Amino acid sequence: MSIYNALDIYKSNFSKLEIIRYDIKVKRTKVDKSAGVIIGDFILTFRSEADRSIKSSRGNITWLLRWRGHKWEIEEINYKIHDINVIDE
C-alpha cells in the first residue's frame, strides 16, 4: 500500500471520531546531534460516529526525530494499541 493511500485511510478513520481527550505520558527520550527518539504511553478517549458510544484506547507511542535546519522534525510516528474499552456514561 502506498503511503498516500495509508494516509487517506488514517485521515478517514480519525475524521469519524469525536476526540474527547488525548493524553501522552513521555517515558524516555534520547537525542544526539541529528536524531532522537521519544517513547511514551497514550490514552485516547473518543466517541465513535458509528454507534455514538464513548471508548478509550491505550497503548505505546514512539516518535523518531531528525534535526533539520534549526528545529526538530518528526520523521516517523509508531504506535501500538493495547486495548479499547467502552466507558460507561
N, CA, C and O atoms as a Tinker XYZ file with bonds, in Angstrom:
   356  protein
     1  N      0.852000   -1.176000    0.000000    73     2
     2  CA     0.000000    0.000000    0.000000    64     1     3
     3  C      0.898000    1.238000    0.000000    63     2     4     5
     4  O      1.879000    1.306000    0.740000    81     3
     5  N      0.556000    2.190000   -0.818000    73     3     6
     6  CA     1.377000    3.406000   -0.877000    64     5     7
     7  C      1.136000    4.252000    0.368000    63     6     8     9
     8  O      0.101000    4.129000    1.023000    81     7
     9  N      2.091000    5.102000    0.683000    73     7    10
    10  CA     1.970000    5.992000    1.833000    64     9    11
    11  C      0.771000    6.919000    1.674000    63    10    12    13
    12  O      0.109000    7.251000    2.657000    81    11
    13  N      0.489000    7.339000    0.444000    73    11    14
    14  CA    -0.645000    8.239000    0.210000    64    13    15
    15  C     -1.971000    7.547000    0.512000    63    14    16    17
    16  O     -2.865000    8.157000    1.097000    81    15
    17  N     -2.109000    6.292000    0.123000    73    15    18
    18  CA    -3.322000    5.537000    0.433000    64    17    19
    19  C     -3.449000    5.302000    1.937000    63    18    20    21
    20  O     -4.539000    5.401000    2.500000    81    19
    21  N     -2.330000    4.993000    2.576000    73    19    22
    22  CA    -2.344000    4.782000    4.026000    64    21    23
    23  C     -2.750000    6.061000    4.754000    63    22    24    25
    24  O     -3.528000    6.006000    5.706000    81    23
    25  N     -2.242000    7.196000    4.324000    73    23    26
    26  CA    -2.601000    8.475000    4.952000    64    25    27
    27  C     -4.073000    8.798000    4.746000    63    26    28    29
    28  O     -4.728000    9.308000    5.655000    81    27
    29  N     -4.595000    8.509000    3.572000    73    27    30
    30  CA    -6.020000    8.742000    3.313000    64    29    31
    31  C     -6.894000    7.903000    4.244000    63    30    32    33
    32  O     -7.888000    8.398000    4.775000    81    31
    33  N     -6.531000    6.652000    4.441000    73    31    34
    34  CA    -7.282000    5.767000    5.336000    64    33    35
    35  C     -7.177000    6.267000    6.769000    63    34    36    37
    36  O     -8.170000    6.300000    7.495000    81    35
    37  N     -5.976000    6.656000    7.172000    73    35    38
    38  CA    -5.736000    7.168000    8.530000    64    37    39
    39  C     -6.592000    8.405000    8.785000    63    38    40    41
    40  O     -7.253000    8.497000    9.819000    81    39
    41  N     -6.585000    9.357000    7.850000    73    39    42
    42  CA    -7.382000   10.584000    7.989000    64    41    43
    43  C     -8.870000   10.260000    8.023000    63    42    44    45
    44  O     -9.614000   10.847000    8.809000    81    43
    45  N     -9.308000    9.335000    7.183000    73    43    46
    46  CA   -10.709000    8.957000    7.136000    64    45    47
    47  C    -11.158000    8.347000    8.461000    63    46    48    49
    48  O    -12.238000    8.665000    8.957000    81    47
    49  N    -10.332000    7.473000    9.036000    73    47    50
    50  CA   -10.670000    6.852000   10.313000    64    49    51
    51  C    -10.786000    7.895000   11.423000    63    50    52    53
    52  O    -11.729000    7.854000   12.213000    81    51
    53  N     -9.839000    8.827000   11.487000    73    51    54
    54  CA    -9.871000    9.832000   12.544000    64    53    55
    55  C    -10.993000   10.843000   12.335000    63    54    56    57
    56  O    -11.483000   11.415000   13.308000    81    55
    57  N    -11.406000   11.074000   11.109000    73    55    58
    58  CA   -12.489000   12.027000   10.869000    64    57    59
    59  C    -13.833000   11.472000   11.340000    63    58    60    61
    60  O    -14.797000   12.225000   11.481000    81    59
    61  N    -13.903000   10.167000   11.583000    73    59    62
    62  CA   -15.134000    9.546000   12.056000    64    61    63
    63  C    -15.192000    9.455000   13.581000    63    62    64    65
    64  O    -16.105000    8.850000   14.143000    81    63
    65  N    -14.209000   10.062000   14.239000    73    63    66
    66  CA   -14.153000   10.049000   15.696000    64    65    67
    67  C    -14.282000   11.461000   16.234000    63    66    68    69
    68  O    -13.745000   12.409000   15.661000    81    67
    69  N    -14.991000   11.588000   17.326000    73    67    70
    70  CA   -15.008000   12.837000   18.076000    64    69    71
    71  C    -13.988000   12.649000   19.201000    63    70    72    73
    72  O    -14.252000   11.928000   20.163000    81    71
    73  N    -12.835000   13.291000   19.083000    73    71    74
    74  CA   -11.783000   13.154000   20.085000    64    73    75
    75  C    -12.202000   13.949000   21.322000    63    74    76    77
    76  O    -12.408000   15.160000   21.252000    81    75
    77  N    -12.324000   13.264000   22.436000    73    75    78
    78  CA   -12.709000   13.902000   23.689000    64    77    79
    79  C    -11.462000   14.297000   24.480000    63    78    80    81
    80  O    -11.396000   15.382000   25.058000    81    79
    81  N    -10.495000   13.413000   24.496000    73    79    82
    82  CA    -9.253000   13.678000   25.232000    64    81    83
    83  C     -8.148000   12.806000   24.661000    63    82    84    85
    84  O     -8.375000   11.654000   24.290000    81    83
    85  N     -6.939000   13.375000   24.595000    73    83    86
    86  CA    -5.785000   12.627000   24.108000    64    85    87
    87  C     -4.607000   12.993000   24.988000    63    86    88    89
    88  O     -4.103000   14.114000   24.922000    81    87
    89  N     -4.166000   12.060000   25.806000    73    87    90
    90  CA    -3.065000   12.292000   26.741000    64    89    91
    91  C     -1.876000   11.420000   26.371000    63    90    92    93
    92  O     -2.020000   10.254000   26.005000    81    91
    93  N     -0.697000   12.020000   26.479000    73    91    94
    94  CA     0.541000   11.289000   26.241000    64    93    95
    95  C      1.458000   11.504000   27.436000    63    94    96    97
    96  O      1.665000   12.636000   27.872000    81    95
    97  N      2.002000   10.421000   27.959000    73    95    98
    98  CA     2.978000   10.485000   29.038000    64    97    99
    99  C      4.328000   10.056000   28.466000    63    98   100   101
   100  O      4.510000    8.904000   28.073000    81    99
   101  N      5.260000   10.990000   28.425000    73    99   102
   102  CA     6.603000   10.686000   27.915000    64   101   103
   103  C      7.351000    9.892000   28.975000    63   102   104   105
   104  O      7.431000   10.296000   30.135000    81   103
   105  N      7.902000    8.745000   28.552000    73   103   106
   106  CA     8.617000    7.869000   29.477000    64   105   107
   107  C     10.130000    7.970000   29.308000    63   106   108   109
   108  O     10.876000    7.927000   30.286000    81   107
   109  N     10.581000    8.106000   28.039000    73   107   110
   110  CA    12.027000    8.173000   27.780000    64   109   111
   111  C     12.293000    9.050000   26.577000    63   110   112   113
   112  O     11.479000    9.135000   25.658000    81   111
   113  N     13.432000    9.696000   26.593000    73   111   114
   114  CA    13.896000   10.458000   25.435000    64   113   115
   115  C     15.374000   10.171000   25.235000    63   114   116   117
   116  O     16.116000    9.923000   26.186000    81   115
   117  N     15.777000   10.211000   23.989000    73   115   118
   118  CA    17.193000   10.051000   23.653000    64   117   119
   119  C     17.449000   10.936000   22.441000    63   118   120   121
   120  O     16.766000   10.824000   21.423000    81   119
   121  N     18.436000   11.813000   22.557000    73   119   122
   122  CA    18.734000   12.753000   21.486000    64   121   123
   123  C     20.246000   12.826000   21.316000    63   122   124   125
   124  O     20.990000   12.901000   22.293000    81   123
   125  N     20.689000   12.803000   20.056000    73   123   126
   126  CA    22.091000   13.099000   19.777000    64   125   127
   127  C     22.125000   14.321000   18.869000    63   126   128   129
   128  O     21.169000   15.097000   18.864000    81   127
   129  N     23.171000   14.513000   18.117000    73   127   130
   130  CA    23.311000   15.734000   17.316000    64   129   131
   131  C     22.244000   15.889000   16.239000    63   130   132   133
   132  O     21.785000   17.004000   15.991000    81   131
   133  N     21.841000   14.797000   15.596000    73   131   134
   134  CA    20.925000   14.942000   14.464000    64   133   135
   135  C     19.703000   14.033000   14.504000    63   134   136   137
   136  O     18.857000   14.105000   13.613000    81   135
   137  N     19.595000   13.180000   15.521000    73   135   138
   138  CA    18.461000   12.257000   15.591000    64   137   139
   139  C     18.014000   12.106000   17.033000    63   138   140   141
   140  O     18.773000   12.346000   17.972000    81   139
   141  N     16.771000   11.705000   17.179000    73   139   142
   142  CA    16.251000   11.499000   18.524000    64   141   143
   143  C     15.073000   10.559000   18.510000    63   142   144   145
   144  O     14.512000   10.248000   17.459000    81   143
   145  N     14.708000   10.114000   19.691000    73   143   146
   146  CA    13.545000    9.247000   19.845000    64   145   147
   147  C     12.842000    9.640000   21.145000    63   146   148   149
   148  O     13.483000    9.933000   22.154000    81   147
   149  N     11.529000    9.639000   21.097000    73   147   150
   150  CA    10.704000    9.881000   22.277000    64   149   151
   151  C      9.768000    8.696000   22.397000    63   150   152   153
   152  O      9.094000    8.327000   21.435000    81   151
   153  N      9.726000    8.098000   23.583000    73   151   154
   154  CA     8.896000    6.920000   23.830000    64   153   155
   155  C      7.915000    7.244000   24.943000    63   154   156   157
   156  O      8.293000    7.801000   25.974000    81   155
   157  N      6.659000    6.894000   24.730000    73   155   158
   158  CA     5.668000    7.181000   25.749000    64   157   159
   159  C      4.461000    6.270000   25.667000    63   158   160   161
   160  O      4.398000    5.342000   24.861000    81   159
   161  N      3.497000    6.571000   26.538000    73   159   162
   162  CA     2.215000    5.875000   26.558000    64   161   163
   163  C      1.129000    6.883000   26.199000    63   162   164   165
   164  O      1.259000    8.071000   26.493000    81   163
   165  N      0.063000    6.411000   25.564000    73   163   166
   166  CA    -1.049000    7.298000   25.238000    64   165   167
   167  C     -2.367000    6.711000   25.725000    63   166   168   169
   168  O     -2.525000    5.496000   25.847000    81   167
   169  N     -3.307000    7.611000   25.999000    73   167   170
   170  CA    -4.693000    7.241000   26.255000    64   169   171
   171  C     -5.542000    8.180000   25.414000    63   170   172   173
   172  O     -5.436000    9.401000   25.528000    81   171
   173  N     -6.376000    7.605000   24.578000    73   171   174
   174  CA    -7.254000    8.359000   23.696000    64   173   175
   175  C     -8.696000    8.044000   24.073000    63   174   176   177
   176  O     -9.112000    6.886000   24.052000    81   175
   177  N     -9.461000    9.087000   24.420000    73   175   178
   178  CA   -10.881000    8.927000   24.714000    64   177   179
   179  C    -11.644000    9.561000   23.565000    63   178   180   181
   180  O    -11.385000   10.706000   23.197000    81   179
   181  N    -12.595000    8.808000   22.993000    73   179   182
   182  CA   -13.277000    9.273000   21.790000    64   181   183
   183  C    -14.710000    8.756000   21.730000    63   182   184   185
   184  O    -15.074000    7.806000   22.424000    81   183
   185  N    -15.510000    9.395000   20.891000    73   183   186
   186  CA   -16.862000    8.936000   20.595000    64   185   187
   187  C    -16.877000    8.538000   19.127000    63   186   188   189
   188  O    -16.462000    9.306000   18.259000    81   187
   189  N    -17.351000    7.348000   18.864000    73   187   190
   190  CA   -17.430000    6.833000   17.501000    64   189   191
   191  C    -18.665000    7.386000   16.808000    63   190   192   193
   192  O    -19.743000    7.441000   17.399000    81   191
   193  N    -18.506000    7.793000   15.559000    73   191   194
   194  CA   -19.626000    8.266000   14.758000    64   193   195
   195  C    -20.625000    7.136000   14.509000    63   194   196   197
   196  O    -21.825000    7.383000   14.393000    81   195
   197  N    -20.137000    5.910000   14.426000    73   195   198
   198  CA   -20.974000    4.758000   14.070000    64   197   199
   199  C    -22.008000    4.433000   15.145000    63   198   200   201
   200  O    -23.194000    4.316000   14.835000    81   199
   201  N    -21.586000    4.286000   16.399000    73   199   202
   202  CA   -22.538000    3.866000   17.437000    64   201   203
   203  C    -22.683000    4.879000   18.575000    63   202   204   205
   204  O    -23.446000    4.642000   19.512000    81   203
   205  N    -21.967000    5.999000   18.511000    73   203   206
   206  CA   -22.042000    7.105000   19.471000    64   205   207
   207  C    -21.589000    6.727000   20.881000    63   206   208   209
   208  O    -21.748000    7.524000   21.805000    81   207
   209  N    -21.029000    5.529000   21.066000    73   207   210
   210  CA   -20.528000    5.154000   22.387000    64   209   211
   211  C    -19.179000    5.842000   22.632000    63   210   212   213
   212  O    -18.442000    6.156000   21.697000    81   211
   213  N    -18.881000    6.064000   23.909000    73   211   214
   214  CA   -17.587000    6.644000   24.275000    64   213   215
   215  C    -16.645000    5.492000   24.592000    63   214   216   217
   216  O    -16.978000    4.583000   25.353000    81   215
   217  N    -15.463000    5.551000   23.990000    73   215   218
   218  CA   -14.472000    4.495000   24.167000    64   217   219
   219  C    -13.131000    5.095000   24.544000    63   218   220   221
   220  O    -12.882000    6.282000   24.336000    81   219
   221  N    -12.285000    4.266000   25.093000    73   219   222
   222  CA   -10.936000    4.686000   25.454000    64   221   223
   223  C     -9.963000    3.629000   24.943000    63   222   224   225
   224  O    -10.171000    2.432000   25.141000    81   223
   225  N     -8.915000    4.076000   24.295000    73   223   226
   226  CA    -7.866000    3.144000   23.868000    64   225   227
   227  C     -6.555000    3.600000   24.497000    63   226   228   229
   228  O     -6.332000    4.788000   24.729000    81   227
   229  N     -5.704000    2.628000   24.765000    73   227   230
   230  CA    -4.398000    2.959000   25.349000    64   229   231
   231  C     -3.331000    2.114000   24.687000    63   230   232   233
   232  O     -3.596000    1.036000   24.155000    81   231
   233  N     -2.115000    2.636000   24.737000    73   231   234
   234  CA    -1.007000    1.902000   24.142000    64   233   235
   235  C      0.288000    2.680000   24.234000    63   234   236   237
   236  O      0.436000    3.580000   25.061000    81   235
   237  N      1.221000    2.319000   23.370000    73   235   238
   238  CA     2.546000    2.940000   23.331000    64   237   239
   239  C      2.683000    3.774000   22.072000    63   238   240   241
   240  O      2.097000    3.459000   21.037000    81   239
   241  N      3.467000    4.849000   22.169000    73   239   242
   242  CA     3.736000    5.697000   21.018000    64   241   243
   243  C      5.219000    6.047000   21.006000    63   242   244   245
   244  O      5.826000    6.278000   22.052000    81   243
   245  N      5.788000    6.082000   19.807000    73   243   246
   246  CA     7.207000    6.412000   19.638000    64   245   247
   247  C      7.344000    7.404000   18.497000    63   246   248   249
   248  O      6.802000    7.191000   17.412000    81   247
   249  N      8.066000    8.484000   18.741000    73   247   250
   250  CA     8.383000    9.447000   17.688000    64   249   251
   251  C      9.864000    9.309000   17.357000    63   250   252   253
   252  O     10.709000    9.297000   18.252000    81   251
   253  N     10.170000    9.207000   16.081000    73   251   254
   254  CA    11.554000    9.284000   15.612000    64   253   255
   255  C     11.755000   10.693000   15.090000    63   254   256   257
   256  O     10.997000   11.158000   14.238000    81   255
   257  N     12.775000   11.375000   15.598000    73   255   258
   258  CA    13.024000   12.775000   15.279000    64   257   259
   259  C     14.287000   12.935000   14.445000    63   258   260   261
   260  O     15.198000   12.109000   14.499000    81   259
   261  N     14.320000   14.005000   13.681000    73   259   262
   262  CA    15.501000   14.351000   12.883000    64   261   263
   263  C     15.693000   15.862000   12.995000    63   262   264   265
   264  O     14.738000   16.627000   12.863000    81   263
   265  N     16.931000   16.282000   13.239000    73   263   266
   266  CA    17.263000   17.705000   13.305000    64   265   267
   267  C     17.463000   18.212000   11.878000    63   266   268   269
   268  O     18.348000   17.749000   11.159000    81   267
   269  N     16.625000   19.172000   11.482000    73   267   270
   270  CA    16.718000   19.738000   10.137000    64   269   271
   271  C     16.703000   21.250000   10.257000    63   270   272   273
   272  O     15.813000   21.835000   10.874000    81   271
   273  N     17.699000   21.864000    9.658000    73   271   274
   274  CA    17.788000   23.316000    9.743000    64   273   275
   275  C     18.061000   23.721000   11.175000    63   274   276   277
   276  O     19.125000   23.433000   11.722000    81   275
   277  N     17.104000   24.386000   11.772000    73   275   278
   278  CA    17.259000   24.836000   13.156000    64   277   279
   279  C     16.137000   24.325000   14.049000    63   278   280   281
   280  O     15.774000   24.974000   15.030000    81   279
   281  N     15.582000   23.143000   13.704000    73   279   282
   282  CA    14.475000   22.617000   14.507000    64   281   283
   283  C     14.389000   21.093000   14.393000    63   282   284   285
   284  O     14.887000   20.488000   13.444000    81   283
   285  N     13.743000   20.504000   15.387000    73   283   286
   286  CA    13.454000   19.080000   15.363000    64   285   287
   287  C     12.179000   18.856000   14.566000    63   286   288   289
   288  O     11.209000   19.600000   14.712000    81   287
   289  N     12.184000   17.828000   13.722000    73   287   290
   290  CA    11.003000   17.442000   12.964000    64   289   291
   291  C     10.714000   15.975000   13.238000    63   290   292   293
   292  O     11.628000   15.166000   13.391000    81   291
   293  N      9.426000   15.645000   13.297000    73   291   294
   294  CA     9.030000   14.251000   13.465000    64   293   295
   295  C      9.183000   13.554000   12.117000    63   294   296   297
   296  O      8.554000   13.936000   11.131000    81   295
   297  N     10.011000   12.547000   12.094000    73   295   298
   298  CA    10.254000   11.791000   10.868000    64   297   299
   299  C      9.302000   10.603000   10.748000    63   298   300   301
   300  O      8.904000   10.215000    9.649000    81   299
   301  N      8.944000   10.034000   11.900000    73   299   302
   302  CA     8.088000    8.844000   11.886000    64   301   303
   303  C      7.373000    8.737000   13.227000    63   302   304   305
   304  O      7.945000    9.062000   14.268000    81   303
   305  N      6.130000    8.283000   13.202000    73   303   306
   306  CA     5.362000    8.011000   14.419000    64   305   307
   307  C      4.915000    6.555000   14.363000    63   306   308   309
   308  O      4.354000    6.098000   13.367000    81   307
   309  N      5.177000    5.841000   15.448000    73   307   310
   310  CA     4.734000    4.454000   15.562000    64   309   311
   311  C      3.915000    4.325000   16.832000    63   310   312   313
   312  O      4.286000    4.865000   17.874000    81   311
   313  N      2.809000    3.613000   16.748000    73   311   314
   314  CA     2.040000    3.371000   17.954000    64   313   315
   315  C      1.462000    1.969000   17.932000    63   314   316   317
   316  O      1.218000    1.384000   16.877000    81   315
   317  N      1.251000    1.453000   19.133000    73   315   318
   318  CA     0.671000    0.122000   19.288000    64   317   319
   319  C     -0.470000    0.240000   20.284000    63   318   320   321
   320  O     -0.272000    0.673000   21.419000    81   319
   321  N     -1.664000   -0.145000   19.855000    73   319   322
   322  CA    -2.837000   -0.102000   20.721000    64   321   323
   323  C     -2.884000   -1.408000   21.528000    63   322   324   325
   324  O     -2.841000   -2.501000   20.963000    81   323
   325  N     -2.971000   -1.274000   22.852000    73   323   326
   326  CA    -3.063000   -2.455000   23.719000    64   325   327
   327  C     -4.502000   -2.901000   23.896000    63   326   328   329
   328  O     -4.797000   -4.096000   23.872000    81   327
   329  N     -5.397000   -1.939000   24.076000    73   327   330
   330  CA    -6.800000   -2.318000   24.240000    64   329   331
   331  C     -7.709000   -1.131000   23.969000    63   330   332   333
   332  O     -7.276000    0.021000   23.988000    81   331
   333  N     -8.971000   -1.432000   23.716000    73   331   334
   334  CA   -10.020000   -0.431000   23.538000    64   333   335
   335  C    -11.182000   -0.862000   24.423000    63   334   336   337
   336  O    -11.641000   -2.002000   24.351000    81   335
   337  N    -11.653000    0.062000   25.258000    73   335   338
   338  CA   -12.727000   -0.240000   26.190000    64   337   339
   339  C    -13.863000    0.754000   26.040000    63   338   340   341
   340  O    -13.643000    1.932000   25.760000    81   339
   341  N    -15.095000    0.258000   26.232000    73   339   342
   342  CA   -16.263000    1.142000   26.261000    64   341   343
   343  C    -16.333000    1.735000   27.664000    63   342   344   345
   344  O    -16.175000    1.029000   28.660000    81   343
   345  N    -16.573000    3.054000   27.727000    73   343   346
   346  CA   -16.671000    3.751000   29.005000    64   345   347
   347  C    -18.142000    3.970000   29.324000    63   346   348   349
   348  O    -18.906000    4.410000   28.465000    81   347
   349  N    -18.534000    3.672000   30.526000    73   347   350
   350  CA   -19.905000    3.935000   30.965000    64   349   351
   351  C    -20.117000    5.433000   31.053000    63   350   352   353
   352  O    -19.267000    6.164000   31.563000    81   351
   353  N    -21.248000    5.882000   30.555000    73   351   354
   354  CA   -21.552000    7.330000   30.605000    64   353   355
   355  C    -22.278000    7.661000   31.887000    63   354   356
   356  O    -22.622000    8.820000   32.121000    81   355
